[in-house]
Amino acid sequence: MNWTQPDITWAPLVPILVVLLAGAVGILVEAFIRTPATRRLVQLSLTLAALVVGLGAAIVLWATQEGSGTVVLRLMLVVDRQSLAWQVLLAVFGILAALLFAARTRTGEEEFTPLGSSTPGALDETRALRAGLQVTEVFPLLLFAVGGMMLFTAVTDFVFLFVVLELFSLPLYILVALARRRRALSHEAALKYFLLGAFSSAIYIFGVALLFGATTQTSFTAVQRAIEIIAGHDPLIIAAAVLILVGLFFKLGAVPFHSWVPDVYQGAPTAVTGFMAAATKAAAVAALLRVVFASFYPLEWELNWLFWTIAIVTMILATLVALVQTDIKRMLAYSSIAHAGFILVAFAGFSPDALSSLPFYMLAYGLATFGAFAVVTQVRERTADGAVGAEAVRLGQWAGLGKRAPWLATAMALFLLSFAGIPLTAGFVGKFVVFRSAIEQGAWPLVLVAVLASAAAAFFYVRLIVLMFFTDVPEGQADAIEIEYSPLTRAVVVVTAVLTLVLGIVPGPALAAAEDAGVMLSTLSSGS
């Protein structure tokens, strides 16, 4: 058997390699630096430095890109403007997540438990706290997750896509289980996420097996050519395409593959929830775009019904269930599911405009998501002994927040209005470009449903705003809530709030960048 050395163009992979190598160095830091405080400082510095360098490298590659892009590994990996746009987005989300991961309360409490296997208040945990233990492993886990997601955006082979899917999913399974408080809920969420994730991966890889059986190919481009050649579109190919899309719909959180989302969002540490809600969804959208436009495009007629059905069911069901939620994290979870439906609207008719509209939409949605979950970490319960307790996530606990912390409540209101798609926020522009791309393909009935769902969703967003600004604190409950002040978390709130407002008022430069990102390179186009 002859071994042919693959020809790999390494330079375009610099952003991804920097992040993944920093994750590997982070593991060595865990092994060699024994002092927890020093280890934490080194891990945070390493994580932020790697993500900033990765972000800078991706921007430089984008600015110096010649032609459509570069085939890094023939049939397997490309770096084009589309993948670079998503890598920039994911690096930004990674930086925001690192800041939230590192945030502490006034008493020095972190989001993460010092001992993942213990229960709150157990003797093991008490000893771990006295010893000053910290789970600084969360930083290399974050780097592996972000690096995997960045790689996910450039993969052009179905088997390789499965490998990378697991690369960024495994760190997330662990991170979900590390909540400092409500540990049983956190462990349950991690177990559900792992089991359902394994189930969806099995569906995906079964679809890939069927696709290989029908076409003898696993590369996106080669599969597309095989589909064009096979007359009448073999039912086996259609079945395989549906199963593969179901695997990606799971990561997107679309109905009926959404059952993990509310429980995981509620049980995970809130910083991890924000990261998953923004970054995981962005990576899933990036992969879905490439799979659809680089491989399944000839199946537009056969698959369009699937996108329409999933989008309508997702928007309606998520909006209706969100209306009755009394837990803010679960409400934001169902909001996230509803936004998965709005995202799928852009795929109606397989409009090429989706390649430029969805990066902007995910930027707007991700900023508001990080900001909203950052605010949630700042509103906390006060325990019977006067100490600061867990996050106050019941709706009633947010009554009168506008008087206690007006700037924090104002920022939360801005994020909610952006979710709702109110003008002068980034969310409005995001929904506008997505709906426009669908209308241009004649999918106005789908857009009509999306507009009605947005109008209904505005109710539960406005309900929280009214609660914060126009409802008095219940009698005897004035001292039940404590407003935390973490400089890192407040920095995330301020940055995301400013960007949400700026992108809503002056969206031109960001829309132009998104338009420039609407280029997707074929792995065979260079002939390498």
SEMINU-789470 format. One record per residue (C-alpha): y, x, z. Coordinates in steps of 0.02 Angstrom, whole numbers. Example, Ala and Ser with C-alpha at 12.3 -4.5 7.8 and 13.67 -1.06 7.14 Angstrom:
2
{py=-225; px=615; pz=390}
{py=-53; px=684; pz=357}
This chain:
528
{py=0; px=0; pz=0}
{py=167; px=73; pz=-53}
{py=316; px=61; pz=65}
{py=484; px=33; pz=-17}
{py=630; px=79; pz=92}
{py=758; px=-63; pz=93}
{py=931; px=-22; pz=29}
{py=1050; px=-77; pz=167}
{py=1239; px=-70; pz=155}
{py=1284; px=-38; pz=337}
{py=1475; px=-36; pz=332}
{py=1501; px=-227; pz=320}
{py=1390; px=-248; pz=472}
{py=1508; px=-149; pz=586}
{py=1575; px=-303; pz=681}
{py=1399; px=-364; pz=719}
{py=1329; px=-192; pz=759}
{py=1471; px=-153; pz=880}
{py=1437; px=-312; pz=979}
{py=1247; px=-293; pz=981}
{py=1253; px=-107; pz=1025}
{py=1375; px=-144; pz=1166}
{py=1247; px=-271; pz=1230}
{py=1114; px=-134; pz=1230}
{py=1232; px=-15; pz=1321}
{py=1264; px=-155; pz=1446}
{py=1078; px=-156; pz=1488}
{py=1086; px=32; pz=1523}
{py=1238; px=2; pz=1633}
{py=1132; px=-118; pz=1737}
{py=1002; px=18; pz=1759}
{py=1114; px=166; pz=1802}
{py=1266; px=98; pz=1896}
{py=1208; px=42; pz=2067}
{py=1373; px=-15; pz=2146}
{py=1397; px=-202; pz=2105}
{py=1588; px=-198; pz=2101}
{py=1593; px=-45; pz=1988}
{py=1455; px=-116; pz=1878}
{py=1550; px=-279; pz=1858}
{py=1710; px=-189; pz=1808}
{py=1618; px=-80; pz=1682}
{py=1524; px=-228; pz=1609}
{py=1682; px=-332; pz=1589}
{py=1778; px=-187; pz=1510}
{py=1633; px=-148; pz=1393}
{py=1615; px=-331; pz=1342}
{py=1799; px=-358; pz=1307}
{py=1814; px=-191; pz=1216}
{py=1663; px=-228; pz=1106}
{py=1723; px=-402; pz=1062}
{py=1900; px=-344; pz=1024}
{py=1835; px=-202; pz=915}
{py=1714; px=-321; pz=829}
{py=1857; px=-444; pz=801}
{py=1969; px=-307; pz=731}
{py=1832; px=-241; pz=618}
{py=1797; px=-415; pz=549}
{py=1982; px=-442; pz=512}
{py=1995; px=-271; pz=426}
{py=1841; px=-310; pz=321}
{py=1915; px=-477; pz=273}
{py=2083; px=-398; pz=225}
{py=2001; px=-259; pz=123}
{py=1864; px=-366; pz=44}
{py=1850; px=-340; pz=-142}
{py=1777; px=-481; pz=-246}
{py=1670; px=-615; pz=-165}
{py=1586; px=-500; pz=-39}
{py=1446; px=-376; pz=-14}
{py=1258; px=-398; pz=-25}
{py=1203; px=-302; pz=129}
{py=1017; px=-326; pz=106}
{py=957; px=-408; pz=-53}
{py=889; px=-584; pz=-25}
{py=915; px=-568; pz=162}
{py=1094; px=-534; pz=213}
{py=1269; px=-548; pz=140}
{py=1443; px=-521; pz=209}
{py=1571; px=-626; pz=117}
{py=1735; px=-708; pz=164}
{py=1643; px=-860; pz=228}
{py=1535; px=-761; pz=350}
{py=1683; px=-651; pz=403}
{py=1786; px=-806; pz=445}
{py=1648; px=-868; pz=560}
{py=1627; px=-694; pz=636}
{py=1813; px=-689; pz=678}
{py=1799; px=-861; pz=756}
{py=1645; px=-814; pz=859}
{py=1725; px=-651; pz=920}
{py=1877; px=-750; pz=980}
{py=1763; px=-874; pz=1069}
{py=1668; px=-727; pz=1145}
{py=1828; px=-653; pz=1217}
{py=1878; px=-821; pz=1293}
{py=1702; px=-840; pz=1364}
{py=1705; px=-664; pz=1440}
{py=1866; px=-705; pz=1530}
{py=1792; px=-866; pz=1600}
{py=1631; px=-775; pz=1650}
{py=1734; px=-648; pz=1748}
{py=1847; px=-776; pz=1834}
{py=1836; px=-796; pz=2023}
{py=1901; px=-920; pz=2149}
{py=2024; px=-871; pz=2286}
{py=1879; px=-836; pz=2402}
{py=1798; px=-720; pz=2273}
{py=1666; px=-844; pz=2219}
{py=1598; px=-826; pz=2043}
{py=1527; px=-956; pz=1924}
{py=1356; px=-873; pz=1936}
{py=1231; px=-860; pz=2077}
{py=1195; px=-687; pz=2148}
{py=1008; px=-728; pz=2141}
{py=947; px=-842; pz=2004}
{py=780; px=-884; pz=2084}
{py=851; px=-942; pz=2251}
{py=915; px=-1112; pz=2308}
{py=1093; px=-1139; pz=2374}
{py=1105; px=-1090; pz=2557}
{py=931; px=-1010; pz=2560}
{py=900; px=-853; pz=2661}
{py=873; px=-750; pz=2504}
{py=1041; px=-803; pz=2436}
{py=1128; px=-766; pz=2601}
{py=1055; px=-591; pz=2601}
{py=1106; px=-568; pz=2419}
{py=1285; px=-621; pz=2460}
{py=1293; px=-502; pz=2609}
{py=1229; px=-361; pz=2500}
{py=1366; px=-401; pz=2372}
{py=1242; px=-433; pz=2232}
{py=1312; px=-502; pz=2069}
{py=1227; px=-556; pz=1910}
{py=1325; px=-439; pz=1799}
{py=1186; px=-460; pz=1670}
{py=1282; px=-611; pz=1607}
{py=1397; px=-495; pz=1509}
{py=1262; px=-410; pz=1402}
{py=1181; px=-581; pz=1382}
{py=1347; px=-646; pz=1316}
{py=1359; px=-498; pz=1195}
{py=1183; px=-528; pz=1129}
{py=1222; px=-713; pz=1107}
{py=1386; px=-680; pz=1015}
{py=1309; px=-539; pz=910}
{py=1163; px=-651; pz=863}
{py=1281; px=-792; pz=814}
{py=1386; px=-673; pz=708}
{py=1228; px=-615; pz=620}
{py=1174; px=-797; pz=602}
{py=1325; px=-829; pz=489}
{py=1271; px=-695; pz=363}
{py=1084; px=-724; pz=348}
{py=1018; px=-786; pz=181}
{py=832; px=-796; pz=215}
{py=744; px=-938; pz=306}
{py=623; px=-828; pz=405}
{py=760; px=-706; pz=454}
{py=868; px=-854; pz=505}
{py=730; px=-909; pz=625}
{py=723; px=-735; pz=704}
{py=912; px=-730; pz=729}
{py=909; px=-909; pz=796}
{py=795; px=-851; pz=936}
{py=902; px=-694; pz=963}
{py=1053; px=-794; pz=1018}
{py=957; px=-940; pz=1095}
{py=859; px=-838; pz=1223}
{py=1015; px=-772; pz=1314}
{py=1082; px=-951; pz=1321}
{py=923; px=-1016; pz=1404}
{py=948; px=-887; pz=1543}
{py=1135; px=-913; pz=1563}
{py=1113; px=-1101; pz=1586}
{py=1001; px=-1072; pz=1738}
{py=1125; px=-963; pz=1835}
{py=1246; px=-1092; pz=1908}
{py=1304; px=-1046; pz=2083}
{py=1307; px=-1227; pz=2141}
{py=1197; px=-1376; pz=2097}
{py=1058; px=-1250; pz=2065}
{py=917; px=-1378; pz=2043}
{py=1022; px=-1464; pz=1908}
{py=1051; px=-1297; pz=1826}
{py=866; px=-1250; pz=1826}
{py=820; px=-1421; pz=1759}
{py=949; px=-1403; pz=1621}
{py=883; px=-1231; pz=1573}
{py=704; px=-1294; pz=1567}
{py=752; px=-1444; pz=1458}
{py=854; px=-1334; pz=1344}
{py=712; px=-1209; pz=1326}
{py=578; px=-1341; pz=1293}
{py=682; px=-1441; pz=1170}
{py=742; px=-1280; pz=1089}
{py=562; px=-1223; pz=1066}
{py=519; px=-1394; pz=995}
{py=661; px=-1387; pz=868}
{py=616; px=-1208; pz=821}
{py=438; px=-1266; pz=787}
{py=503; px=-1404; pz=674}
{py=615; px=-1280; pz=583}
{py=478; px=-1151; pz=554}
{py=357; px=-1289; pz=498}
{py=487; px=-1339; pz=369}
{py=500; px=-1157; pz=313}
{py=310; px=-1149; pz=295}
{py=311; px=-1305; pz=185}
{py=454; px=-1234; pz=83}
{py=360; px=-1071; pz=55}
{py=206; px=-1169; pz=6}
{py=305; px=-1265; pz=-124}
{py=412; px=-1124; pz=-194}
{py=328; px=-959; pz=-135}
{py=504; px=-905; pz=-83}
{py=602; px=-891; pz=80}
{py=768; px=-824; pz=16}
{py=906; px=-954; pz=2}
{py=951; px=-909; pz=-178}
{py=771; px=-892; pz=-235}
{py=729; px=-1061; pz=-160}
{py=878; px=-1139; pz=-248}
{py=819; px=-1071; pz=-416}
{py=642; px=-1131; pz=-382}
{py=707; px=-1306; pz=-342}
{py=805; px=-1308; pz=-505}
{py=650; px=-1257; pz=-602}
{py=526; px=-1377; pz=-522}
{py=541; px=-1541; pz=-616}
{py=560; px=-1702; pz=-517}
{py=590; px=-1611; pz=-353}
{py=422; px=-1597; pz=-268}
{py=413; px=-1714; pz=-115}
{py=349; px=-1563; pz=-19}
{py=516; px=-1476; pz=-49}
{py=613; px=-1627; pz=11}
{py=506; px=-1642; pz=167}
{py=531; px=-1456; pz=202}
{py=719; px=-1471; pz=177}
{py=728; px=-1617; pz=299}
{py=630; px=-1522; pz=432}
{py=738; px=-1367; pz=413}
{py=897; px=-1470; pz=428}
{py=828; px=-1556; pz=583}
{py=808; px=-1385; pz=664}
{py=992; px=-1348; pz=631}
{py=1047; px=-1524; pz=683}
{py=973; px=-1486; pz=854}
{py=1090; px=-1338; pz=878}
{py=1233; px=-1446; pz=816}
{py=1191; px=-1581; pz=943}
{py=1184; px=-1724; pz=818}
{py=1096; px=-1889; pz=858}
{py=947; px=-1911; pz=879}
{py=926; px=-1725; pz=917}
{py=1059; px=-1727; pz=1052}
{py=958; px=-1768; pz=1208}
{py=978; px=-1593; pz=1280}
{py=1168; px=-1591; pz=1265}
{py=1226; px=-1701; pz=1413}
{py=1101; px=-1629; pz=1537}
{py=1130; px=-1448; pz=1486}
{py=1319; px=-1466; pz=1482}
{py=1315; px=-1545; pz=1655}
{py=1193; px=-1422; pz=1734}
{py=1253; px=-1257; pz=1661}
{py=1392; px=-1154; pz=1740}
{py=1551; px=-1227; pz=1667}
{py=1601; px=-1062; pz=1585}
{py=1432; px=-1061; pz=1494}
{py=1455; px=-1244; pz=1447}
{py=1621; px=-1205; pz=1364}
{py=1545; px=-1059; pz=1270}
{py=1396; px=-1161; pz=1210}
{py=1503; px=-1310; pz=1160}
{py=1617; px=-1202; pz=1052}
{py=1516; px=-1052; pz=993}
{py=1342; px=-1126; pz=972}
{py=1411; px=-1270; pz=872}
{py=1514; px=-1152; pz=764}
{py=1361; px=-1043; pz=727}
{py=1258; px=-1198; pz=685}
{py=1393; px=-1261; pz=566}
{py=1405; px=-1091; pz=481}
{py=1216; px=-1085; pz=454}
{py=1211; px=-1266; pz=396}
{py=1346; px=-1231; pz=266}
{py=1254; px=-1081; pz=196}
{py=1086; px=-1170; pz=193}
{py=1159; px=-1321; pz=104}
{py=1270; px=-1233; pz=-23}
{py=1163; px=-1078; pz=-56}
{py=992; px=-1160; pz=-57}
{py=981; px=-1350; pz=-51}
{py=1128; px=-1389; pz=-165}
{py=1015; px=-1456; pz=-306}
{py=947; px=-1583; pz=-180}
{py=1118; px=-1665; pz=-158}
{py=1057; px=-1836; pz=-212}
{py=899; px=-1827; pz=-105}
{py=983; px=-1763; pz=54}
{py=1151; px=-1850; pz=50}
{py=1078; px=-2005; pz=134}
{py=1018; px=-1897; pz=278}
{py=1193; px=-1828; pz=312}
{py=1271; px=-2002; pz=298}
{py=1144; px=-2081; pz=415}
{py=1150; px=-1944; pz=546}
{py=1341; px=-1937; pz=540}
{py=1362; px=-2126; pz=563}
{py=1232; px=-2141; pz=702}
{py=1302; px=-1988; pz=791}
{py=1483; px=-2047; pz=788}
{py=1444; px=-2225; pz=843}
{py=1314; px=-2189; pz=978}
{py=1405; px=-2040; pz=1056}
{py=1570; px=-2137; pz=1063}
{py=1491; px=-2291; pz=1142}
{py=1397; px=-2191; pz=1274}
{py=1550; px=-2084; pz=1314}
{py=1648; px=-2243; pz=1355}
{py=1540; px=-2274; pz=1510}
{py=1530; px=-2096; pz=1576}
{py=1602; px=-2063; pz=1748}
{py=1561; px=-1877; pz=1753}
{py=1690; px=-1772; pz=1660}
{py=1565; px=-1641; pz=1600}
{py=1451; px=-1776; pz=1531}
{py=1600; px=-1862; pz=1451}
{py=1647; px=-1699; pz=1365}
{py=1463; px=-1678; pz=1315}
{py=1462; px=-1846; pz=1225}
{py=1631; px=-1801; pz=1151}
{py=1547; px=-1644; pz=1082}
{py=1408; px=-1751; pz=1008}
{py=1536; px=-1866; pz=926}
{py=1622; px=-1714; pz=851}
{py=1453; px=-1662; pz=777}
{py=1463; px=-1826; pz=682}
{py=1639; px=-1787; pz=621}
{py=1577; px=-1617; pz=564}
{py=1437; px=-1696; pz=462}
{py=1567; px=-1806; pz=374}
{py=1625; px=-1648; pz=285}
{py=1451; px=-1630; pz=206}
{py=1463; px=-1798; pz=117}
{py=1432; px=-1769; pz=-67}
{py=1410; px=-1583; pz=-32}
{py=1595; px=-1554; pz=-64}
{py=1639; px=-1368; pz=-83}
{py=1796; px=-1408; pz=17}
{py=1684; px=-1409; pz=171}
{py=1678; px=-1218; pz=158}
{py=1864; px=-1209; pz=198}
{py=1891; px=-1365; pz=304}
{py=1754; px=-1336; pz=432}
{py=1809; px=-1161; pz=490}
{py=1980; px=-1235; pz=533}
{py=1902; px=-1388; pz=614}
{py=1790; px=-1279; pz=724}
{py=1938; px=-1168; pz=771}
{py=2036; px=-1321; pz=830}
{py=1886; px=-1397; pz=918}
{py=1834; px=-1232; pz=999}
{py=2007; px=-1196; pz=1070}
{py=2021; px=-1370; pz=1146}
{py=1843; px=-1357; pz=1214}
{py=1871; px=-1190; pz=1300}
{py=2036; px=-1253; pz=1371}
{py=1962; px=-1416; pz=1437}
{py=1814; px=-1333; pz=1523}
{py=1930; px=-1199; pz=1595}
{py=2033; px=-1338; pz=1675}
{py=1874; px=-1417; pz=1745}
{py=1835; px=-1254; pz=1838}
{py=2005; px=-1263; pz=1926}
{py=1986; px=-1436; pz=2003}
{py=1868; px=-1423; pz=2153}
{py=1806; px=-1523; pz=2300}
{py=1852; px=-1477; pz=2478}
{py=1704; px=-1473; pz=2597}
{py=1700; px=-1549; pz=2771}
{py=1741; px=-1381; pz=2851}
{py=1893; px=-1358; pz=2739}
{py=1814; px=-1232; pz=2621}
{py=1821; px=-1245; pz=2432}
{py=1664; px=-1324; pz=2361}
{py=1594; px=-1369; pz=2190}
{py=1695; px=-1429; pz=2042}
{py=1761; px=-1606; pz=2056}
{py=1685; px=-1687; pz=1903}
{py=1691; px=-1871; pz=1950}
{py=1829; px=-1964; pz=1859}
{py=1901; px=-2038; pz=2018}
{py=1928; px=-1865; pz=2090}
{py=2056; px=-1827; pz=1954}
{py=2171; px=-1970; pz=2005}
{py=2347; px=-1905; pz=2034}
{py=2309; px=-1731; pz=1966}
{py=2472; px=-1738; pz=1869}
{py=2567; px=-1735; pz=2035}
{py=2461; px=-1601; pz=2116}
{py=2454; px=-1482; pz=1969}
{py=2571; px=-1545; pz=1831}
{py=2550; px=-1398; pz=1712}
{py=2362; px=-1399; pz=1727}
{py=2355; px=-1587; pz=1699}
{py=2474; px=-1571; pz=1551}
{py=2363; px=-1440; pz=1471}
{py=2210; px=-1551; pz=1497}
{py=2303; px=-1697; pz=1418}
{py=2345; px=-1588; pz=1268}
{py=2161; px=-1540; pz=1245}
{py=2107; px=-1722; pz=1258}
{py=2237; px=-1776; pz=1130}
{py=2174; px=-1639; pz=1014}
{py=1996; px=-1704; pz=1035}
{py=2060; px=-1877; pz=991}
{py=2150; px=-1812; pz=836}
{py=2326; px=-1859; pz=887}
{py=2465; px=-1788; pz=774}
{py=2551; px=-1624; pz=823}
{py=2386; px=-1556; pz=890}
{py=2262; px=-1443; pz=801}
{py=2129; px=-1578; pz=814}
{py=2231; px=-1695; pz=703}
{py=2244; px=-1564; pz=565}
{py=2059; px=-1523; pz=582}
{py=2006; px=-1703; pz=562}
{py=2128; px=-1728; pz=419}
{py=2057; px=-1585; pz=314}
{py=1877; px=-1637; pz=351}
{py=1907; px=-1820; pz=307}
{py=2004; px=-1771; pz=151}
{py=1859; px=-1667; pz=85}
{py=1742; px=-1817; pz=110}
{py=1862; px=-1941; pz=26}
{py=1876; px=-1828; pz=-126}
{py=1688; px=-1850; pz=-147}
{py=1704; px=-2039; pz=-138}
{py=1637; px=-2051; pz=40}
{py=1776; px=-2165; pz=101}
{py=1656; px=-2284; pz=191}
{py=1597; px=-2137; pz=295}
{py=1776; px=-2085; pz=331}
{py=1817; px=-2264; pz=379}
{py=1678; px=-2260; pz=510}
{py=1742; px=-2091; pz=570}
{py=1920; px=-2158; pz=589}
{py=1858; px=-2310; pz=686}
{py=1751; px=-2198; pz=797}
{py=1902; px=-2086; pz=827}
{py=2006; px=-2236; pz=877}
{py=1871; px=-2295; pz=998}
{py=1849; px=-2119; pz=1067}
{py=2034; px=-2111; pz=1104}
{py=2002; px=-2240; pz=1241}
{py=1902; px=-2125; pz=1354}
{py=2019; px=-1978; pz=1322}
{py=2173; px=-2083; pz=1364}
{py=2084; px=-2158; pz=1514}
{py=2076; px=-1985; pz=1593}
{py=2259; px=-1951; pz=1550}
{py=2311; px=-2115; pz=1631}
{py=2207; px=-2070; pz=1783}
{py=2293; px=-1901; pz=1800}
{py=2473; px=-1957; pz=1774}
{py=2486; px=-2142; pz=1814}
{py=2365; px=-2166; pz=1958}
{py=2401; px=-2121; pz=2138}
{py=2282; px=-2020; pz=2243}
{py=2166; px=-2141; pz=2338}
{py=2216; px=-2165; pz=2519}
{py=2136; px=-2036; pz=2632}
{py=2080; px=-1929; pz=2485}
{py=2234; px=-1818; pz=2471}
{py=2147; px=-1670; pz=2551}
{py=1981; px=-1697; pz=2464}
{py=2029; px=-1598; pz=2308}
{py=2080; px=-1416; pz=2298}
{py=2167; px=-1341; pz=2147}
{py=2105; px=-1165; pz=2117}
{py=2207; px=-1027; pz=2041}
{py=2112; px=-896; pz=1944}
{py=2225; px=-784; pz=1837}
{py=2090; px=-759; pz=1704}
{py=2054; px=-944; pz=1691}
{py=2238; px=-988; pz=1685}
{py=2260; px=-860; pz=1546}
{py=2125; px=-950; pz=1446}
{py=2209; px=-1118; pz=1478}
{py=2380; px=-1054; pz=1423}
{py=2316; px=-965; pz=1266}
{py=2211; px=-1112; pz=1208}
{py=2349; px=-1238; pz=1246}
{py=2479; px=-1138; pz=1150}
{py=2364; px=-1114; pz=1001}
{py=2315; px=-1298; pz=1001}
{py=2498; px=-1345; pz=992}
{py=2547; px=-1210; pz=865}
{py=2403; px=-1251; pz=747}
{py=2453; px=-1433; pz=758}
{py=2636; px=-1402; pz=715}
{py=2624; px=-1252; pz=598}
{py=2447; px=-1255; pz=526}
{py=2494; px=-1176; pz=359}
{py=2442; px=-994; pz=389}
{py=2277; px=-1044; pz=471}
{py=2239; px=-1169; pz=331}
{py=2277; px=-1034; pz=202}
{py=2157; px=-915; pz=290}
{py=2025; px=-1052; pz=295}
{py=2052; px=-1084; pz=109}
{py=2026; px=-899; pz=78}
{py=1863; px=-910; pz=176}
{py=1791; px=-1040; pz=57}
{py=1694; px=-909; pz=-40}
{py=1507; px=-889; pz=-27}
{py=1414; px=-745; pz=-110}
{py=1240; px=-759; pz=-182}
{py=1114; px=-626; pz=-133}
{py=1068; px=-605; pz=-316}
{py=1241; px=-605; pz=-390}
{py=1266; px=-417; pz=-374}
{py=1101; px=-378; pz=-447}
{py=1068; px=-250; pz=-312}
